[in-house]
Amino acid sequence: MRYTGLMDGLEVEKIINELPPVPSKKDMDLITRAYNFALKAHHGQTRFSGEPYFIHVFETAKNLARYGMDAETIAAGLLHDILEDTNVTDKEFENEFGKEILTLVKGVTKLGHVKFRGLTRHVESLRKFLMAIAQDYRVLMIKLADRLHNLHTLNHVRADKQKRIALESIEVYAPLADRLGIGRLKGELEDAAFPYAYPSEYEMVSNVLKEREDRSKNALKHVYTDLKKELEKTGVRVKKIDYRIKHLYSLWKKLQKYENNIEKIYDIVALRVIVESVEECYAVLGVIHSLWKPLPARIKDYIALPKLNGYQSIHTTIFTGEGDIAEIQIRTEEMHGRAEFGIASHHSYKERQKKAQDEKFQWMEAFKKLEKVGSTPDDFLSHLKTDFFNDRIFTFTPQGDVIDLPKDSTPIDFAYAIHSDIGTKASSARVNGNMVSLDSTLHSSDIVEIITRKDGVPKRKWLTFVKTTMAKKHIKAYLNTQKGKEIAIREIPKKLR
Ligand code: MN
């Protein structure tokens, strides 16, 4: 039975239609029940815009459906403001929707008040925030979907508040979406926040894009036709060739890197070739390079060496032969799904959780470990700044395991990332077969071998060059135990005197 206060354009079908082709009856029932429950519970409430409050939870749930989340998460999206803003009690909620959805909503509610006015002052909030989402990433997804709708309705908010929410979205929420590997959501959050965070820059970049988009598209038209023809001859199974236009905010970031010289940016519009298998990705690359000359040093193979967030694709930049330069991205359908939707693109929730634990969320694991070691807010902040938001590098053990580290890490950081014992006993290191000093800087794709000594101990001077909080923590902990001994030794002779 449907609640009678139904509003035009907000039919539950609008959410259900975003789901995979045939959602199960069970899923549809759950979403419909949550929908009716929320509609009733928020009845009569309005947002600052004067619109019915229900619109907000409806759009949040629709965002979650769009990002391929499971029915439980979508239901939790519909219900995410109920415990806080209505008279419904925990008990009533649990009776109606069970423990799993209650836990999700409570997770989101707990995060509700966290505001980040500059990282330093709110370390403790952020720490709580990350702890909560490390338990179940779906809480973060709900929070991000909620934030996305809030950004889309930001024009109703006071100007100073607009700016704060927009900056916070760019500095905290978008990097989190990126960390989940959901490139599209990261782009949507940044682009929605951009005009409020940096109004004049937004204006400038939109104009630049408007101007360049057509020219870039035209340049790619010939490439598209020629490539399509050539690929048909080879028998490569092409699923799709299309354009992708760069997100505004990321275009602005890139412009800053290139002294605002738009001519240096080749991927404003990029051609995207989606094929069936990895072998075919490389076959397509071969075909492209036989047709057009590639720019040297611009071929990036993220299939062999994926980015930390799991992104895989081959990028190459070519001279189109008509005075233009263009980027082409090649990937399989599965890689494409993952780049856009992150872990949500894996079919079942179980699979996703497993995947999450396996590889994607090394950062969450590192974070939990840090909590166990017991860290002060200062430790936490420095971990956040250096290990979490900064650029990362990929290094390898001689066995081929990937160890991901913050930029400028050293062999000692590497050693502690493998195991605290290896860090403690490290005596020398070999990088790509050559002996290096323990304070040398590692680079992506370095193969690092740590040589340990049985009676090895951490050195104080290591603290001057290690980058990871993990390494610092362990070295300091060791030095502290030694300090106790030094004092003890000094004190004994005193008493004897
Ligand atoms: Mn909300």
Boltz pocket constraint, residues with backbone or C-beta under 6 A from the ligand:
constraints:
  - pocket:
      binder: B
      contacts: [[A, 56], [A, 80], [A, 81], [A, 146]]
      max_distance: 6.0
